[in-house]
Amino acid sequence: MKDEREEIDRDEDQEALQADLDNSDDFFDHEEIVIDAKQEPLRIDKFLMDRLARISRNRIQNGIKAGSVLVDGKEIKPNYKIKPGNVISITVPRSANDGGDAIVPEEMPLDIRYEDEDLLIVFKPPGMVVHPGVGNYSGTLVNGLAHYLDLDKIPVTDGNYQDRVGLVHRIDKNTSGLLVVAKNDYTLTHLAKQFFNHTIERTYYALVWGEPEQDRGTITGHVGRHPRFRQNYTVFPEGDQGKWAVTHYEVMERLYYVSLVKCNLETGRTHQIRVHMKHIGHPLFNDDRYGGDEIVKGTVFSKYKLFVGQAFNVLPRQALHAKSLGFVHPRTGEFMHFDSDLPTDMQDALDLWRRYVEGRRAAVGDKGLG
């Protein structure tokens, strides 16, 4: 058990280091530029290429086509000529890092739930890292996607969207669920815009300790790295650090000791649900990084402690599942929605708790639960 925990700790540390390399919780660059009063008329693509040297011409042009480059809040054409006083807003996907490494395609089973010429929806099982990073250069979802999409070794360089093989969002290694993958640059740019504008619908199911007071609620607060424990994140209520984060939740089932909660993300910060639920006193079940791997609710007597240990063994990870995704298809304009069932380990743990609570209530009644 100790070796397993140490391995999980190493994986989490590597994820934390990769997040630092990313320098953002999201996969895009956003810039806002106010045109100088002395600026002469110039095509916007040429202006942005000169002004934003780190963003390639290809990404700029695809951003304009996808409506991710706005002038005074409006979409424009590639031949638009900038004028003094214009406010340019640009949102484009960014690359994973500038290290010049390569992603090596690897054959592995992938659970593809939907696919067309522009994108695919893939189900990531718990235990799989999403993309290569510090300490995880192979065996990741991106390595598998590179093989599935028949891509050769891909240089990880600025402007090459294939460094992530079309990913504009990620989920933690030990979280299961759905991810959308873009198969071309236009789709990637369009999806990145939707993520930036918070119009992507993302629903997670979490098993949390205890019962939230309200059936529905919204958790807000800046989320950033813990000042002392650098592998962790925390909420900064004063907003002096971190990034603004919003999680809407709804209690789906109350089981006294634990609750099944549906979470809708308005923002997408690293570990957001895990941190926000801990912040309101309901850490995710068996989340060893945020205190959920200890008994948070219930009197610690021997039989109950043995039962919780059994539930931990059934679900040896944080109880979090990216259940559904909804977005506008970049090419057709159609709103698409995809849903997935709870994975077996999470469903089994939930059933264990149902049986336990039912048995306790039958034996002693509600007042005897503890």
C-alpha positions in Angstrom: 0.0 0.0 0.0 2.9 2.4 0.8 4.5 1.7 -2.6 1.2 2.4 -4.3 0.8 5.7 -2.4 4.3 6.8 -3.3 3.7 6.1 -6.9 0.5 8.2 -6.8 2.4 11.0 -5.1 5.1 10.9 -7.8 2.4 11.0 -10.5 0.7 13.9 -8.8 4.0 15.8 -8.4 4.7 15.3 -12.1 1.2 16.6 -13.0 1.9 19.6 -10.8 5.2 20.3 -12.5 3.6 20.0 -15.9 0.9 22.5 -14.9 3.8 24.9 -14.1 5.2 24.4 -17.6 1.8 25.0 -19.1 1.7 28.3 -17.2 -2.1 28.2 -17.4 -5.0 26.0 -16.5 -6.3 26.3 -20.0 -4.9 25.5 -23.4 -5.0 28.9 -25.1 -3.3 32.2 -25.4 -5.4 35.3 -24.9 -4.2 38.8 -25.8 -5.9 42.2 -25.9 -4.2 45.0 -27.8 -5.3 48.7 -28.1 -4.1 50.2 -31.4 -1.9 53.2 -31.0 -3.2 56.6 -32.3 -0.2 56.8 -34.7 -0.7 53.4 -36.2 -1.0 53.4 -40.0 -3.7 51.1 -41.7 -2.4 47.6 -41.9 -3.9 44.2 -42.5 -4.7 42.6 -39.2 -3.0 39.3 -39.9 0.2 41.1 -40.8 0.0 43.3 -37.7 -0.6 40.4 -35.3 2.3 38.4 -36.9 4.6 41.3 -36.2 3.2 42.0 -32.8 2.9 38.5 -31.5 6.0 36.7 -32.7 5.4 33.6 -30.6 2.1 32.9 -32.3 2.5 31.5 -35.7 0.9 32.9 -38.9 -1.2 29.7 -39.2 -2.7 30.0 -35.8 -3.5 33.7 -36.3 -5.2 33.0 -39.7 -7.2 30.1 -38.3 -8.2 32.2 -35.3 -9.6 34.9 -37.7 -11.5 32.3 -39.6 -12.9 30.7 -36.4 -14.0 34.1 -35.0 -11.4 34.0 -32.3 -9.9 37.3 -33.3 -12.3 40.2 -32.5 -11.9 43.9 -33.3 -14.0 46.1 -31.0 -15.9 43.0 -30.0 -16.8 42.0 -33.5 -15.6 39.2 -35.9 -13.6 40.4 -38.9 -12.2 39.1 -42.2 -8.5 38.4 -42.8 -8.1 41.5 -45.0 -9.5 43.9 -42.3 -7.2 46.9 -41.9 -6.6 48.1 -38.3 -7.3 51.7 -37.3 -6.1 53.8 -34.4 -8.2 53.1 -31.3 -9.2 49.6 -32.4 -9.2 47.1 -29.5 -8.1 43.6 -30.8 -8.9 40.5 -28.7 -7.3 37.2 -29.8 -7.8 33.8 -28.3 -5.9 30.9 -29.9 -4.7 27.4 -28.8 -1.2 27.3 -27.4 1.4 24.6 -27.5 2.3 22.4 -24.5 5.9 23.7 -24.2 8.8 25.0 -26.2 11.2 22.2 -25.5 11.3 20.7 -29.0 10.5 17.2 -27.7 8.5 14.8 -29.8 5.4 12.9 -29.2 5.8 9.2 -30.2 2.6 7.5 -31.4 1.8 4.3 -29.4 -0.7 1.7 -30.2 -3.2 1.2 -27.3 -6.9 0.6 -26.9 -9.0 3.8 -27.0 -12.6 4.1 -26.1 -13.9 6.4 -28.9 -17.5 7.4 -28.3 -18.0 9.6 -31.4 -16.0 10.6 -34.4 -16.4 12.7 -37.6 -14.0 14.5 -39.9 -13.4 17.3 -37.5 -13.4 15.9 -34.0 -13.8 12.9 -31.8 -15.0 12.2 -28.2 -12.9 9.8 -26.2 -13.5 8.2 -22.8 -10.4 8.4 -20.6 -10.3 5.6 -17.9 -9.0 6.4 -14.5 -5.2 5.9 -14.1 -4.3 7.3 -17.6 -2.3 10.5 -17.9 -3.8 12.8 -20.6 -0.7 14.2 -22.2 3.1 13.8 -22.0 4.9 15.8 -19.5 7.6 15.7 -16.8 8.0 12.0 -16.0 5.2 10.9 -18.3 6.6 10.8 -21.8 4.8 7.6 -23.0 1.6 5.7 -22.3 -0.5 8.8 -22.3 -3.8 9.4 -24.0 -2.0 11.8 -26.5 0.5 9.0 -27.4 -2.5 6.8 -28.2 -4.3 9.5 -30.1 -1.2 10.2 -32.2 -1.2 6.5 -33.3 -5.0 6.4 -33.8 -4.9 9.5 -36.0 -1.9 8.1 -37.9 0.5 10.9 -37.1 4.2 10.6 -37.3 6.5 11.9 -34.6 5.3 15.4 -33.8 7.7 18.1 -32.9 6.4 20.1 -29.9 6.9 23.6 -31.2 4.9 26.8 -30.9 2.1 26.9 -33.4 1.9 23.2 -34.0 -1.5 22.2 -32.6 -0.6 18.5 -32.9 1.6 18.7 -29.8 -1.5 17.9 -27.9 -3.2 16.1 -30.8 -6.2 18.5 -30.6 -6.8 18.6 -26.9 -8.0 21.9 -25.5 -8.9 20.6 -22.0 -7.7 17.8 -19.7 -8.7 15.8 -16.6 -6.5 14.5 -13.9 -4.9 11.1 -14.2 -7.2 9.5 -11.6 -10.3 11.2 -12.9 -12.4 9.3 -15.5 -14.5 10.7 -18.2 -15.1 12.4 -21.6 -12.7 14.6 -23.6 -13.2 16.3 -26.9 -10.3 16.1 -29.4 -10.0 18.3 -32.5 -8.7 16.7 -35.7 -7.8 20.0 -37.5 -6.5 23.4 -36.7 -9.8 25.2 -37.4 -11.7 22.9 -35.1 -9.1 23.3 -32.3 -9.3 27.1 -32.5 -13.1 27.2 -32.5 -13.2 24.8 -29.5 -10.6 26.9 -27.7 -12.8 30.0 -28.1 -15.8 28.2 -26.6 -13.7 27.1 -23.6 -12.4 30.6 -23.2 -15.9 32.1 -23.3 -17.1 29.4 -20.8 -19.8 28.2 -23.3 -18.7 24.6 -23.1 -21.0 22.6 -20.9 -19.1 20.3 -18.6 -20.8 18.1 -16.0 -18.9 16.0 -13.4 -20.3 13.5 -10.8 -18.5 13.4 -7.5 -18.9 11.3 -4.4 -18.2 13.6 -1.5 -18.0 13.2 2.3 -21.0 14.3 4.2 -24.2 16.1 3.1 -24.0 19.6 1.8 -26.5 21.9 3.6 -28.2 23.1 0.5 -29.5 20.9 -2.4 -28.0 23.4 -4.9 -25.3 26.0 -4.6 -22.4 27.8 -6.3 -18.9 27.8 -5.0 -16.7 30.7 -5.9 -13.2 31.8 -5.0 -9.8 32.2 -6.6 -8.0 28.8 -7.0 -4.2 28.7 -7.0 -1.2 26.8 -5.8 -1.0 26.3 -2.1 1.7 28.6 -0.7 3.2 25.8 1.4 2.3 22.5 -0.2 3.2 23.2 -3.8 1.7 20.1 -5.3 -1.7 21.2 -4.0 -4.1 23.9 -4.9 -6.3 26.0 -2.5 -8.9 28.7 -2.5 -7.9 32.3 -1.8 -11.1 33.9 -0.6 -9.6 37.4 -0.8 -8.7 37.0 -4.4 -5.2 38.1 -3.9 -3.8 35.0 -5.6 -4.8 32.3 -8.1 -7.5 32.6 -10.7 -11.2 33.2 -10.4 -13.1 29.9 -10.3 -16.8 29.0 -10.3 -18.4 25.6 -9.6 -22.2 25.0 -9.6 -23.3 21.9 -7.7 -26.5 19.9 -7.1 -26.9 17.1 -4.6 -28.2 14.0 -6.5 -28.3 11.5 -3.6 -27.9 11.9 0.1 -26.4 8.9 2.0 -25.7 10.7 5.4 -22.0 9.8 5.4 -21.5 10.6 1.7 -23.4 12.3 -1.1 -23.5 12.0 -4.9 -23.0 15.5 -6.3 -23.3 16.8 -9.8 -20.9 19.7 -10.6 -21.1 22.0 -13.6 -17.9 23.9 -14.3 -18.1 27.6 -15.3 -14.3 27.8 -15.3 -11.7 25.1 -15.7 -8.9 25.5 -13.1 -6.6 22.7 -12.1 -8.2 20.5 -9.4 -11.1 23.0 -9.3 -13.9 20.6 -8.1 -11.6 18.8 -5.7 -10.4 22.1 -4.1 -13.9 23.8 -4.1 -15.6 20.8 -2.5 -12.9 20.7 0.2 -13.3 24.4 0.7 -17.0 24.0 1.7 -16.1 21.0 4.0 -17.0 18.1 1.7 -13.8 16.7 0.2 -14.1 14.0 -2.5 -14.2 10.4 -1.2 -10.7 8.9 -1.2 -9.0 12.0 -2.5 -5.7 11.6 -0.8 -4.4 15.0 -1.9 -7.3 16.9 -0.3 -8.1 14.9 2.9 -10.7 12.6 1.4 -8.7 9.4 2.2 -9.6 9.7 5.9 -12.9 9.3 7.6 -14.5 12.7 7.5 -18.1 11.8 8.4 -19.2 9.2 10.9 -18.1 7.9 14.3 -14.9 5.9 14.0 -15.8 2.5 15.5 -14.1 -0.7 14.3 -16.9 -2.1 12.0 -17.4 1.3 10.3 -13.7 1.8 9.9 -13.4 -1.6 8.3 -16.3 -0.8 6.0 -14.8 2.5 4.9 -11.5 0.7 4.2 -13.4 -1.7 2.0 -15.0 1.2 0.1 -11.5 2.7 -0.4 -10.3 -0.6 -1.9 -13.2 -0.7 -4.3 -12.5 2.9 -5.4 -8.8 3.5 -5.0 -8.8 7.0 -6.4 -10.7 10.3 -5.9 -14.4 9.8 -6.7 -14.7 12.1 -9.7 -16.0 11.4 -13.2 -16.3 13.8 -16.2 -19.8 12.6 -17.1 -20.9 14.8 -20.0 -19.8 17.4 -22.5 -21.8 19.9 -24.6 -20.6 22.3 -27.2 -21.3 23.8 -30.6 -19.9 21.8 -33.5 -17.3 24.2 -35.2 -18.3 23.2 -38.7 -22.1 22.5 -38.6 -23.1 25.0 -35.8 -25.1 22.2 -34.2 -25.1 21.9 -30.4 -23.8 18.4 -29.5 -24.1 16.7 -26.2 -22.4 13.5 -25.0 -23.0 11.6 -21.8 -21.3 8.6 -20.1 -22.2 6.2 -17.3 -20.3 6.2 -14.0 -17.3 3.9 -14.3 -17.6 0.5 -12.5 -15.3 1.4 -9.5 -17.3 4.5 -8.7 -20.7 2.7 -9.2 -19.6 -0.2 -7.0 -18.5 2.2 -4.2 -21.8 4.0 -4.4 -23.7 0.7 -4.2 -21.7 -0.2 -1.1 -22.7 3.0 0.6 -26.3 2.5 -0.3 -26.4 -1.0 1.2 -24.5 0.1 4.3 -26.8 3.1 5.0 -29.9 1.0 4.3 -28.6 -1.7 6.8 -27.8 0.9 9.5 -31.2 2.6 9.2 -33.0 -0.8 9.3 -31.0 -1.7 12.5 -31.1 1.6 14.5 -33.1 4.2 12.5 -32.0 7.6 11.3 -31.2 8.9 14.8 -28.7 6.0 15.3 -26.5 6.8 12.3 -23.1 8.0 13.4 
